[in-house]
Amino acid sequence: MRRHLFSAIAILSTFTASGAVDNFKVTTDQSVDASSLETLVQSVVARAGAKTNDQKAVAIYEWLHQAIFHWAYAVEPEPQFVGPLKLLHVYGWGLCGGEHTVLKAMFETAGWECRYVGWSDPGHTTIEVKYDGSWHYLDVFLKCYFWSKDKSHIASQEEIAADPTIVLNAVKEGRAAREHLCCGDSPEGVISGVKSRKVVGDSKGWASVTWRDEGWAPALRLPCGAALRLEWKAADNGFAVNGKAPQHSCGMKDFRENPVLGPLLEHYGPRNWSNGNLRYSPDFSQAADLADVELTNAKAVGGKLVANGNGTAIFRLPLPYAYVNATLQAAFSGEGKLSFSTDGGKTWKPCDTAPIVKQKYDLCFKAEFVGALEKFRVEALVEHNRGVQPYLVLGKNRVTSSGDVSKQDAVASVSFGWQEATAANPKRQQWNGAGITYGPEQTAMHDLAGNSANFEIQVAGNTAPKMLFIERAVHARK
């Protein structure tokens, strides 16, 4: 018996096998549905109860402030561009032009015109949004917007340049954003910036961030025999980009209570990346598991894949999240070799070279053997943004999960893990994790009946719980 072990990392494909669950989605009635720009904007506006266009713009701005942090531009080796949804789901961080490209995409999805406005003093990329016949300035990077002096609308940069007291007196007069310049920028810097502004106009993105996603979508496909657990914590060196670890340089100063748009992030320390784990171990004695394996000159016999001459088995594991590393175990009876692909099977590399293939999405493995393949198992670490995942709140949570389950002998399940939290001062104003005690770890698991499931989770304590994970899994019905 020959065994192989190697480490790698991986990116996305459109392949659909008959045993897999496609579009495996989880939402709750207490969190925002970020599965598309359309559902994102609709659910943000609905949860905020926003009626006027100013209220809708503020709700979208506040949700995005909670969902991402500033650190650097998200750049990928190929094709060097990241769309708004990928930035939200995979990374959760950016610089001014990138963050405002996401805000622009959300505002445009709401039906409004947007334009980029660049500053030279200080250097900064902003946007303005047009509704109700005029332009309005909301800055998700600096964390500010300003109501007009009569509080009738959110001011434009032109208005601020003409009357700096719109900014200077905003806090005193109750016209400032709730998170007003919470990362340390100054009102004087805003005034200087708008006075040095230059209208750039519309553009299909900024720097490495494109105006819409191309060749990527957040939809999850899981083959039978796989489980994906997305956690709210970061593994050591578990980020997919090269270089320094992504972490919000301003610590936790921008954390605020937002019971409507949440999530409450104080439980997890300063903002950084989050990780998840993929486990895939198909059972060759189960028809549902075999439906996701592409076999050539081989068939399942007695729980093994037995070759008729030169046999081949291909295992596809595309994910919407960036792979960080992967470990493969395989056992052969007779001769066998392993290779992998990060482009959906277009090209292959031998596994014995153990290459680094970080920041990829469309990972495939190929086993070629004479004799039998007795065992195949993959464990991988992926990166995601906890700020956009469905989460639990205090009280009753209604969970909805759905997916395209194509085989009757495959079972899809959803699990939540959390700890109830108790704050020494539930009316606190500082959301830095101080004075909080946590109960024991709790889990709730539910199987999909057909293509959907609805269930309730009741959470006690006196503040939002600490989320541990969401897991989606597919296994053969025993």
KOLKE-390405 format. One record per residue (C-alpha): residue number from 1; x negated, y, z negated. Coordinates in pm, 1 decimal, always signed. Layout:
(atom NUM, (X, Y, Z))
...
% end
This chain:
(atom 1, (+0.0, +0.0, +0.0))
(atom 2, (-139.1, +339.8, +99.1))
(atom 3, (-42.8, +659.9, -84.4))
(atom 4, (-81.0, +1020.6, +30.9))
(atom 5, (-74.0, +1336.2, -176.9))
(atom 6, (-122.9, +1692.0, -51.2))
(atom 7, (-28.9, +2051.1, -122.2))
(atom 8, (+112.3, +2300.8, +126.2))
(atom 9, (+370.6, +2584.3, +165.6))
(atom 10, (+644.0, +2682.6, +415.4))
(atom 11, (+1003.3, +2885.6, +680.5))
(atom 12, (+1374.6, +2833.5, +877.4))
(atom 13, (+1554.0, +2625.0, +1140.2))
(atom 14, (+1892.6, +2573.8, +1295.3))
(atom 15, (+1881.3, +2194.1, +1280.8))
(atom 16, (+2193.7, +2041.2, +1128.5))
(atom 17, (+2196.8, +1677.7, +1022.1))
(atom 18, (+2516.9, +1486.2, +957.7))
(atom 19, (+2443.2, +1414.7, +593.3))
(atom 20, (+2341.5, +1765.3, +489.4))
(atom 21, (+2548.8, +2037.1, +323.8))
(atom 22, (+2536.8, +2356.7, +526.4))
(atom 23, (+2625.2, +2707.2, +407.9))
(atom 24, (+2597.8, +2592.5, +45.5))
(atom 25, (+2720.4, +2902.9, -135.2))
(atom 26, (+2789.0, +2998.9, -497.8))
(atom 27, (+2970.1, +3311.9, -616.8))
(atom 28, (+3137.5, +3428.2, -937.1))
(atom 29, (+3421.6, +3668.9, -998.0))
(atom 30, (+3191.1, +3880.8, -1216.9))
(atom 31, (+2898.1, +3928.0, -977.3))
(atom 32, (+2838.8, +4069.5, -632.2))
(atom 33, (+2841.8, +3845.3, -323.6))
(atom 34, (+2514.5, +3921.9, -143.6))
(atom 35, (+2548.1, +3654.7, +125.5))
(atom 36, (+2585.4, +3919.3, +400.0))
(atom 37, (+2575.5, +4295.6, +429.2))
(atom 38, (+2952.1, +4291.2, +479.7))
(atom 39, (+3034.2, +4085.1, +169.3))
(atom 40, (+2775.6, +4281.9, -25.2))
(atom 41, (+2927.9, +4621.9, +49.7))
(atom 42, (+3284.6, +4496.7, +10.9))
(atom 43, (+3225.7, +4336.5, -327.8))
(atom 44, (+3018.0, +4628.1, -462.9))
(atom 45, (+3290.8, +4877.4, -373.7))
(atom 46, (+3566.9, +4651.5, -506.5))
(atom 47, (+3392.3, +4576.6, -836.7))
(atom 48, (+3318.5, +4945.5, -892.5))
(atom 49, (+3679.4, +5039.4, -820.2))
(atom 50, (+3544.6, +5313.8, -593.0))
(atom 51, (+3805.4, +5515.7, -406.0))
(atom 52, (+3635.9, +5825.6, -263.9))
(atom 53, (+3338.7, +5810.3, -30.2))
(atom 54, (+3117.9, +5970.6, -295.8))
(atom 55, (+3217.5, +5699.5, -543.2))
(atom 56, (+3148.8, +5427.6, -284.6))
(atom 57, (+2805.7, +5573.3, -204.9))
(atom 58, (+2715.8, +5588.0, -574.7))
(atom 59, (+2831.5, +5227.7, -629.4))
(atom 60, (+2615.4, +5102.1, -341.3))
(atom 61, (+2319.2, +5306.4, -466.0))
(atom 62, (+2355.4, +5178.4, -824.5))
(atom 63, (+2379.7, +4814.7, -719.0))
(atom 64, (+2065.8, +4844.3, -507.2))
(atom 65, (+1883.3, +5014.9, -793.4))
(atom 66, (+1956.1, +4708.0, -1006.4))
(atom 67, (+1862.5, +4461.1, -732.9))
(atom 68, (+1514.7, +4578.7, -626.2))
(atom 69, (+1206.5, +4745.8, -772.6))
(atom 70, (+926.2, +4947.6, -617.9))
(atom 71, (+586.6, +4791.8, -569.6))
(atom 72, (+472.7, +4754.9, -204.5))
(atom 73, (+600.6, +4691.7, +145.4))
(atom 74, (+699.9, +4330.7, +201.5))
(atom 75, (+494.5, +4207.1, +497.5))
(atom 76, (+492.0, +3861.1, +653.5))
(atom 77, (+225.5, +3706.4, +880.0))
(atom 78, (+476.8, +3644.6, +1158.4))
(atom 79, (+651.8, +3840.2, +1293.5))
(atom 80, (+534.9, +4108.5, +1048.5))
(atom 81, (+888.6, +4233.4, +984.5))
(atom 82, (+1136.9, +4177.8, +703.0))
(atom 83, (+1508.7, +4256.7, +733.4))
(atom 84, (+1731.3, +4404.3, +460.1))
(atom 85, (+1884.1, +4074.6, +346.7))
(atom 86, (+1550.0, +3894.1, +344.9))
(atom 87, (+1397.1, +4175.4, +140.0))
(atom 88, (+1684.4, +4144.2, -107.5))
(atom 89, (+1694.1, +3764.8, -135.0))
(atom 90, (+1329.1, +3664.9, -101.7))
(atom 91, (+1125.2, +3954.1, -238.9))
(atom 92, (+1328.5, +4212.6, -428.8))
(atom 93, (+1065.6, +4486.3, -400.3))
(atom 94, (+947.2, +4756.1, -159.7))
(atom 95, (+822.6, +5109.7, -117.1))
(atom 96, (+1026.9, +5417.9, -36.6))
(atom 97, (+1077.8, +5360.9, +335.9))
(atom 98, (+1157.9, +4992.9, +287.4))
(atom 99, (+1400.2, +5045.0, -0.5))
(atom 100, (+1574.2, +5322.2, +188.6))
(atom 101, (+1601.1, +5103.0, +497.9))
(atom 102, (+1802.4, +4857.5, +287.1))
(atom 103, (+2016.1, +5141.8, +150.3))
(atom 104, (+2062.9, +5270.5, +504.3))
(atom 105, (+2176.2, +4925.7, +621.8))
(atom 106, (+2431.6, +4909.0, +341.3))
(atom 107, (+2560.5, +5261.5, +410.4))
(atom 108, (+2588.2, +5184.0, +782.7))
(atom 109, (+2776.0, +4864.0, +701.2))
(atom 110, (+3017.3, +5083.4, +504.0))
(atom 111, (+3079.6, +5269.5, +831.3))
(atom 112, (+2866.4, +5580.7, +781.3))
(atom 113, (+2595.9, +5747.9, +987.3))
(atom 114, (+2248.8, +5769.4, +833.9))
(atom 115, (+1920.1, +5938.6, +912.0))
(atom 116, (+1563.3, +5922.2, +781.6))
(atom 117, (+1421.6, +6241.1, +627.9))
(atom 118, (+1046.5, +6252.2, +559.8))
(atom 119, (+872.3, +6468.0, +298.6))
(atom 120, (+517.2, +6597.4, +320.9))
(atom 121, (+484.2, +6740.4, -33.4))
(atom 122, (+488.5, +6487.0, -192.0))
(atom 123, (+468.1, +6223.6, +80.6))
(atom 124, (+796.8, +6032.0, +66.9))
(atom 125, (+1051.3, +5867.6, +297.9))
(atom 126, (+1417.0, +5930.3, +219.3))
(atom 127, (+1749.9, +5894.7, +393.5))
(atom 128, (+2069.2, +6095.4, +403.6))
(atom 129, (+2415.8, +5953.9, +466.4))
(atom 130, (+2698.9, +6133.9, +646.7))
(atom 131, (+3060.6, +6105.3, +540.0))
(atom 132, (+3345.7, +6349.6, +489.6))
(atom 133, (+3184.5, +6567.0, +756.0))
(atom 134, (+2854.9, +6640.4, +575.5))
(atom 135, (+2520.5, +6489.6, +471.4))
(atom 136, (+2446.5, +6355.0, +122.0))
(atom 137, (+2117.1, +6265.6, -48.7))
(atom 138, (+2081.7, +5955.9, -271.7))
(atom 139, (+1728.3, +5832.0, -347.9))
(atom 140, (+1703.2, +5471.6, -468.1))
(atom 141, (+1323.6, +5495.2, -494.4))
(atom 142, (+1300.4, +5807.0, -711.7))
(atom 143, (+1627.6, +5708.6, -882.3))
(atom 144, (+1829.2, +6024.6, -831.0))
(atom 145, (+2122.9, +6196.6, -669.7))
(atom 146, (+2283.8, +6527.1, -761.1))
(atom 147, (+2643.9, +6643.0, -764.3))
(atom 148, (+2707.0, +6990.5, -630.5))
(atom 149, (+2746.8, +7282.0, -872.7))
(atom 150, (+3126.0, +7246.2, -862.2))
(atom 151, (+3097.7, +6863.6, -884.8))
(atom 152, (+3298.9, +6826.4, -565.2))
(atom 153, (+3047.6, +6614.8, -374.9))
(atom 154, (+2695.3, +6470.5, -376.9))
(atom 155, (+2457.7, +6738.2, -252.4))
(atom 156, (+2245.5, +6725.8, +60.4))
(atom 157, (+1876.0, +6803.8, +76.7))
(atom 158, (+1956.8, +7127.8, +258.3))
(atom 159, (+2179.4, +7236.6, -30.9))
(atom 160, (+1909.2, +7153.5, -285.2))
(atom 161, (+1643.4, +7344.8, -90.1))
(atom 162, (+1871.5, +7648.3, -80.4))
(atom 163, (+1960.5, +7626.6, -451.7))
(atom 164, (+1706.3, +7436.0, -666.8))
(atom 165, (+1925.7, +7473.4, -976.7))
(atom 166, (+2134.7, +7191.1, -831.7))
(atom 167, (+1842.8, +6972.5, -946.4))
(atom 168, (+1700.1, +7176.1, -1233.9))
(atom 169, (+2029.6, +7200.2, -1425.1))
(atom 170, (+2174.3, +6865.5, -1321.5))
(atom 171, (+2116.4, +6683.4, -1651.2))
(atom 172, (+2232.9, +6975.6, -1866.0))
(atom 173, (+2549.3, +7017.8, -1659.9))
(atom 174, (+2628.9, +6645.3, -1629.0))
(atom 175, (+2567.1, +6625.6, -1253.9))
(atom 176, (+2271.8, +6383.4, -1246.6))
(atom 177, (+2252.9, +6011.9, -1170.1))
(atom 178, (+2284.6, +5779.9, -1466.7))
(atom 179, (+1929.1, +5652.6, -1406.7))
(atom 180, (+1803.0, +6007.7, -1340.9))
(atom 181, (+1433.2, +5996.8, -1236.0))
(atom 182, (+1382.2, +5714.9, -1487.1))
(atom 183, (+1052.2, +5599.9, -1335.6))
(atom 184, (+875.9, +5925.7, -1418.3))
(atom 185, (+924.4, +6151.2, -1115.4))
(atom 186, (+1000.7, +6516.4, -1179.5))
(atom 187, (+1278.9, +6754.7, -1074.6))
(atom 188, (+1010.2, +6990.1, -946.7))
(atom 189, (+879.0, +6713.1, -720.8))
(atom 190, (+1225.2, +6664.9, -572.9))
(atom 191, (+1256.3, +7038.3, -504.0))
(atom 192, (+912.1, +7051.5, -344.6))
(atom 193, (+996.7, +6747.0, -136.7))
(atom 194, (+1324.4, +6872.7, +7.5))
(atom 195, (+1159.6, +7205.1, +92.8))
(atom 196, (+890.8, +7017.0, +289.9))
(atom 197, (+1141.4, +6785.9, +460.2))
(atom 198, (+1152.6, +6695.0, +825.2))
(atom 199, (+1451.8, +6517.1, +975.9))
(atom 200, (+1325.0, +6205.2, +1151.3))
(atom 201, (+1667.7, +6088.5, +1261.3))
(atom 202, (+1788.4, +5734.9, +1324.5))
(atom 203, (+1538.2, +5453.3, +1356.4))
(atom 204, (+1554.9, +5074.4, +1370.1))
(atom 205, (+1367.1, +5033.4, +1045.8))
(atom 206, (+1063.8, +5172.0, +865.5))
(atom 207, (+715.3, +5024.6, +839.7))
(atom 208, (+754.6, +4645.9, +795.9))
(atom 209, (+1128.7, +4655.5, +716.8))
(atom 210, (+1370.0, +4628.9, +1009.7))
(atom 211, (+1715.8, +4780.5, +1020.1))
(atom 212, (+1878.2, +4432.1, +1039.3))
(atom 213, (+1758.9, +4074.4, +991.0))
(atom 214, (+1627.5, +3892.1, +1296.6))
(atom 215, (+1596.5, +3513.5, +1297.1))
(atom 216, (+1675.2, +3482.9, +928.1))
(atom 217, (+1992.3, +3439.0, +721.3))
(atom 218, (+2053.7, +3362.9, +352.2))
(atom 219, (+2265.8, +3055.8, +428.4))
(atom 220, (+2134.3, +2744.6, +252.0))
(atom 221, (+2121.4, +2397.4, +402.0))
(atom 222, (+2038.1, +2103.8, +174.4))
(atom 223, (+1986.3, +1746.5, +298.9))
(atom 224, (+2126.9, +1458.1, +100.3))
(atom 225, (+1874.4, +1363.9, -166.3))
(atom 226, (+1769.3, +1725.8, -229.9))
(atom 227, (+1815.7, +1971.6, -516.7))
(atom 228, (+1721.8, +2339.7, -524.3))
(atom 229, (+1695.5, +2507.6, -865.3))
(atom 230, (+1653.2, +2886.7, -858.6))
(atom 231, (+1524.1, +3015.2, -1189.7))
(atom 232, (+1519.5, +3360.7, -1348.2))
(atom 233, (+1154.5, +3330.6, -1453.2))
(atom 234, (+827.3, +3364.5, -1267.4))
(atom 235, (+572.0, +3084.9, -1241.1))
(atom 236, (+204.4, +3173.9, -1275.2))
(atom 237, (+77.2, +3289.6, -935.4))
(atom 238, (+411.1, +3184.3, -791.2))
(atom 239, (+442.4, +3464.3, -536.1))
(atom 240, (+424.3, +3405.0, -162.5))
(atom 241, (+238.8, +3721.0, -56.5))
(atom 242, (-136.7, +3746.7, -60.0))
(atom 243, (-307.8, +3989.0, -294.7))
(atom 244, (-191.2, +4127.2, -627.7))
(atom 245, (+108.8, +3995.8, -815.3))
(atom 246, (+429.1, +4188.8, -734.7))
(atom 247, (+542.6, +4370.1, -1047.5))
(atom 248, (+724.6, +4693.8, -1112.0))
(atom 249, (+458.2, +4938.1, -1223.6))
(atom 250, (+702.8, +5133.2, -1440.1))
(atom 251, (+775.3, +4847.0, -1678.3))
(atom 252, (+1134.0, +4841.3, -1801.8))
(atom 253, (+1213.5, +5213.6, -1800.3))
(atom 254, (+1469.2, +5179.9, -1521.1))
(atom 255, (+1683.5, +4921.5, -1703.7))
(atom 256, (+2027.3, +5049.9, -1788.0))
(atom 257, (+2358.7, +4897.2, -1884.2))
(atom 258, (+2581.8, +4842.5, -1583.7))
(atom 259, (+2863.2, +4608.3, -1687.6))
(atom 260, (+3037.0, +4647.9, -1351.5))
(atom 261, (+2754.1, +4602.5, -1104.5))
(atom 262, (+2486.7, +4435.3, -1322.7))
(atom 263, (+2301.3, +4213.3, -1365.0))
(atom 264, (+2159.3, +4292.0, -1708.1))
(atom 265, (+1787.4, +4229.1, -1654.6))
(atom 266, (+1638.8, +4310.9, -1994.9))
(atom 267, (+1607.1, +3942.8, -2093.0))
(atom 268, (+1332.8, +3876.9, -1838.4))
(atom 269, (+1071.0, +4141.4, -1910.3))
(atom 270, (+927.3, +4382.8, -1652.3))
(atom 271, (+1055.2, +4322.2, -1303.2))
(atom 272, (+854.7, +4080.1, -1094.1))
(atom 273, (+907.3, +3786.3, -861.5))
(atom 274, (+1119.1, +3482.4, -946.7))
(atom 275, (+1066.5, +3119.2, -857.5))
(atom 276, (+1265.2, +2810.6, -779.9))
(atom 277, (+1195.7, +2441.7, -729.3))
(atom 278, (+1296.7, +2217.2, -441.9))
(atom 279, (+1302.7, +1842.1, -497.6))
(atom 280, (+1369.0, +1604.0, -210.2))
(atom 281, (+1353.1, +1227.1, -245.8))
(atom 282, (+1580.1, +1044.7, +0.7))
(atom 283, (+1696.7, +697.3, -97.6))
(atom 284, (+1646.9, +478.3, +206.4))
(atom 285, (+1918.1, +240.0, +85.7))
(atom 286, (+2184.9, +514.3, +108.5))
(atom 287, (+2356.4, +594.6, +437.8))
(atom 288, (+2413.5, +959.3, +338.0))
(atom 289, (+2042.4, +1011.0, +269.9))
(atom 290, (+1941.6, +837.4, +592.7))
(atom 291, (+2169.4, +1065.6, +794.8))
(atom 292, (+1920.4, +1348.7, +735.3))
(atom 293, (+1616.1, +1153.3, +855.2))
(atom 294, (+1529.5, +1149.2, +1226.1))
(atom 295, (+1411.9, +796.3, +1306.9))
(atom 296, (+1234.1, +671.3, +1617.3))
(atom 297, (+1151.8, +301.1, +1652.0))
(atom 298, (+1245.2, +243.1, +1289.4))
(atom 299, (+1545.7, +148.0, +1077.9))
(atom 300, (+1634.2, +104.2, +712.9))
(atom 301, (+1592.6, -247.0, +578.3))
(atom 302, (+1610.1, -329.2, +208.7))
(atom 303, (+1552.9, +27.1, +93.1))
(atom 304, (+1254.9, +81.4, +325.2))
(atom 305, (+1208.4, +233.6, +670.5))
(atom 306, (+1073.6, -51.6, +878.7))
(atom 307, (+898.2, +19.8, +1209.5))
(atom 308, (+955.2, -163.7, +1535.4))
(atom 309, (+608.9, -107.0, +1671.4))
(atom 310, (+510.0, +256.5, +1613.0))
(atom 311, (+777.9, +409.1, +1390.2))
(atom 312, (+839.2, +777.4, +1319.5))
(atom 313, (+1048.3, +953.8, +1054.6))
(atom 314, (+1098.7, +1331.0, +1048.7))
(atom 315, (+1224.8, +1511.4, +739.7))
(atom 316, (+1344.4, +1872.8, +780.7))
(atom 317, (+1348.8, +2115.3, +487.9))
(atom 318, (+1429.3, +2467.3, +611.6))
(atom 319, (+1505.9, +2715.8, +335.2))
(atom 320, (+1605.1, +3083.7, +324.9))
(atom 321, (+1346.4, +3134.9, +49.4))
(atom 322, (+971.9, +3164.3, +103.7))
(atom 323, (+774.4, +2852.8, +17.9))
(atom 324, (+483.0, +2907.9, -218.3))
(atom 325, (+346.8, +2553.6, -232.3))
(atom 326, (+459.7, +2199.1, -177.1))
(atom 327, (+345.5, +1854.3, -284.5))
(atom 328, (+421.0, +1543.6, -79.5))
(atom 329, (+408.6, +1180.4, -191.7))
(atom 330, (+453.4, +889.9, +46.7))
(atom 331, (+389.1, +516.8, +23.6))
(atom 332, (+335.4, +291.8, +325.4))
(atom 333, (+316.6, -82.7, +375.0))
(atom 334, (+56.9, -103.2, +646.7))
(atom 335, (-93.7, +188.3, +833.6))
(atom 336, (+65.8, +530.5, +812.4))
(atom 337, (-13.7, +898.9, +852.4))
(atom 338, (+158.9, +1223.7, +761.0))
(atom 339, (+181.3, +1559.3, +934.5))
(atom 340, (+371.4, +1879.1, +875.5))
(atom 341, (+517.5, +2168.3, +1073.5))
(atom 342, (+601.8, +2524.9, +972.7))
(atom 343, (+782.4, +2613.7, +1296.1))
(atom 344, (+1069.6, +2366.9, +1293.4))
(atom 345, (+876.9, +2082.6, +1452.9))
(atom 346, (+734.3, +2265.9, +1753.7))
(atom 347, (+377.0, +2207.2, +1641.9))
(atom 348, (+228.1, +1963.5, +1389.9))
(atom 349, (-81.5, +1954.1, +1170.6))
(atom 350, (-223.0, +1654.8, +980.8))
(atom 351, (-148.7, +1653.4, +609.9))
(atom 352, (-491.0, +1528.8, +508.8))
(atom 353, (-637.8, +1875.6, +574.2))
(atom 354, (-421.0, +2014.7, +289.5))
(atom 355, (-385.6, +2361.1, +450.8))
(atom 356, (-232.1, +2661.8, +282.2))
(atom 357, (+87.7, +2757.0, +462.1))
(atom 358, (+228.7, +3017.9, +224.8))
(atom 359, (+519.4, +3246.2, +308.8))
(atom 360, (+683.0, +3003.5, +553.5))
(atom 361, (+1043.5, +2887.4, +567.8))
(atom 362, (+1092.7, +2615.7, +829.6))
(atom 363, (+902.3, +2322.0, +682.3))
(atom 364, (+917.3, +1973.0, +836.5))
(atom 365, (+728.9, +1653.4, +758.8))
(atom 366, (+659.1, +1364.0, +992.3))
(atom 367, (+563.3, +1012.5, +888.9))
(atom 368, (+416.7, +783.6, +1157.1))
(atom 369, (+371.1, +422.3, +1057.1))
(atom 370, (+325.2, +63.5, +1160.3))
(atom 371, (+491.1, -153.7, +902.4))
(atom 372, (+716.1, +33.8, +660.6))
(atom 373, (+760.8, +365.9, +483.2))
(atom 374, (+860.5, +271.7, +129.8))
(atom 375, (+871.0, +608.6, -45.6))
(atom 376, (+892.5, +975.6, +45.4))
(atom 377, (+914.3, +1266.4, -198.4))
(atom 378, (+862.4, +1643.7, -173.0))
(atom 379, (+839.8, +1892.1, -458.9))
(atom 380, (+799.5, +2259.5, -370.6))
(atom 381, (+785.5, +2600.4, -532.6))
(atom 382, (+973.4, +2885.3, -364.4))
(atom 383, (+1003.4, +3258.9, -426.6))
(atom 384, (+1335.6, +3443.9, -458.5))
(atom 385, (+1481.2, +3758.1, -615.8))
(atom 386, (+1682.0, +3695.5, -932.2))
(atom 387, (+1837.1, +4042.0, -894.4))
(atom 388, (+2078.8, +3926.0, -623.8))
(atom 389, (+2172.2, +3580.2, -755.2))
(atom 390, (+2520.7, +3515.6, -895.6))
(atom 391, (+2502.8, +3540.9, -1273.3))
(atom 392, (+2714.8, +3491.2, -1584.4))
(atom 393, (+2851.2, +3765.5, -1808.4))
(atom 394, (+2996.2, +3771.8, -2157.3))
(atom 395, (+3340.0, +3608.0, -2169.1))
(atom 396, (+3508.6, +3413.0, -1890.4))
(atom 397, (+3334.0, +3354.1, -1558.8))
(atom 398, (+3514.2, +3205.9, -1261.4))
(atom 399, (+3268.9, +3019.5, -1034.8))
(atom 400, (+3341.6, +2937.5, -671.9))
(atom 401, (+3114.0, +2711.7, -471.5))
(atom 402, (+3152.7, +2598.6, -113.4))
(atom 403, (+2965.9, +2416.9, +159.9))
(atom 404, (+3015.8, +2219.2, +476.5))
(atom 405, (+3000.2, +1863.5, +345.8))
(atom 406, (+2992.6, +1650.5, +658.6))
(atom 407, (+2990.0, +1298.8, +510.6))
(atom 408, (+3241.4, +1146.1, +271.8))
(atom 409, (+2966.4, +950.7, +96.8))
(atom 410, (+2767.8, +1266.7, +8.7))
(atom 411, (+2839.6, +1462.5, -309.9))
(atom 412, (+2742.1, +1828.8, -356.8))
(atom 413, (+2713.5, +1977.8, -704.6))
(atom 414, (+2644.7, +2315.6, -866.2))
(atom 415, (+2482.0, +2367.7, -1208.0))
(atom 416, (+2431.6, +2679.7, -1418.8))
(atom 417, (+2186.5, +2708.6, -1707.4))
(atom 418, (+2193.8, +2991.3, -1963.1))
(atom 419, (+2144.3, +3096.3, -2323.9))
(atom 420, (+2398.6, +3300.8, -2515.2))
(atom 421, (+2252.1, +3626.3, -2646.7))
(atom 422, (+2319.1, +3831.6, -2959.3))
(atom 423, (+2191.2, +4187.9, -2991.6))
(atom 424, (+2127.4, +4331.9, -3336.3))
(atom 425, (+2279.3, +4656.4, -3205.3))
(atom 426, (+2534.9, +4582.1, -2933.0))
(atom 427, (+2580.2, +4958.0, -2875.0))
(atom 428, (+2208.1, +5006.7, -2805.9))
(atom 429, (+2085.8, +5256.6, -2549.8))
(atom 430, (+1743.2, +5099.1, -2493.6))
(atom 431, (+1767.1, +4795.0, -2264.8))
(atom 432, (+1419.6, +4655.3, -2326.1))
(atom 433, (+1496.1, +4314.7, -2477.1))
(atom 434, (+1422.5, +4423.8, -2833.7))
(atom 435, (+1638.2, +4295.9, -3119.9))
(atom 436, (+1797.7, +4007.9, -2926.1))
(atom 437, (+1825.9, +3646.9, -3042.0))
(atom 438, (+1910.4, +3358.4, -2814.4))
(atom 439, (+2113.0, +3044.8, -2870.4))
(atom 440, (+2024.7, +2697.3, -2742.9))
(atom 441, (+2005.1, +2626.4, -2371.4))
(atom 442, (+2341.7, +2538.4, -2218.9))
(atom 443, (+2433.9, +2389.1, -1884.8))
(atom 444, (+2751.4, +2344.0, -1684.0))
(atom 445, (+2772.6, +2121.9, -1375.1))
(atom 446, (+3055.6, +2072.2, -1128.4))
(atom 447, (+3092.9, +1865.0, -811.3))
(atom 448, (+3250.4, +2001.6, -498.6))
(atom 449, (+3579.4, +1837.2, -412.8))
(atom 450, (+3565.8, +1825.0, -36.2))
(atom 451, (+3410.1, +2151.9, +72.8))
(atom 452, (+3476.1, +2366.7, -234.4))
(atom 453, (+3496.5, +2383.0, -610.3))
(atom 454, (+3635.5, +2629.8, -862.3))
(atom 455, (+3561.3, +2614.5, -1232.6))
(atom 456, (+3526.9, +2838.2, -1537.7))
(atom 457, (+3234.7, +2898.7, -1772.4))
(atom 458, (+3299.7, +3066.7, -2106.9))
(atom 459, (+3006.5, +3259.5, -2255.5))
(atom 460, (+2992.3, +3373.6, -2618.9))
(atom 461, (+2758.7, +3614.8, -2799.1))
(atom 462, (+2786.3, +3993.5, -2800.8))
(atom 463, (+2585.4, +4083.7, -2491.0))
(atom 464, (+2519.0, +3939.8, -2147.1))
(atom 465, (+2361.2, +3591.4, -2161.3))
(atom 466, (+2009.1, +3510.2, -2055.0))
(atom 467, (+2029.5, +3328.5, -1723.9))
(atom 468, (+1803.3, +3026.4, -1681.1))
(atom 469, (+1892.0, +2879.7, -1341.2))
(atom 470, (+2139.7, +2796.8, -1069.0))
(atom 471, (+2095.9, +2456.5, -910.3))
(atom 472, (+2258.0, +2317.5, -598.5))
(atom 473, (+2215.0, +1948.5, -520.7))
(atom 474, (+2334.8, +1684.8, -276.4))
(atom 475, (+2326.2, +1312.9, -349.2))
(atom 476, (+2483.3, +995.7, -218.5))
(atom 477, (+2805.5, +885.6, -379.7))
(atom 478, (+2725.5, +581.1, -591.3))
% end
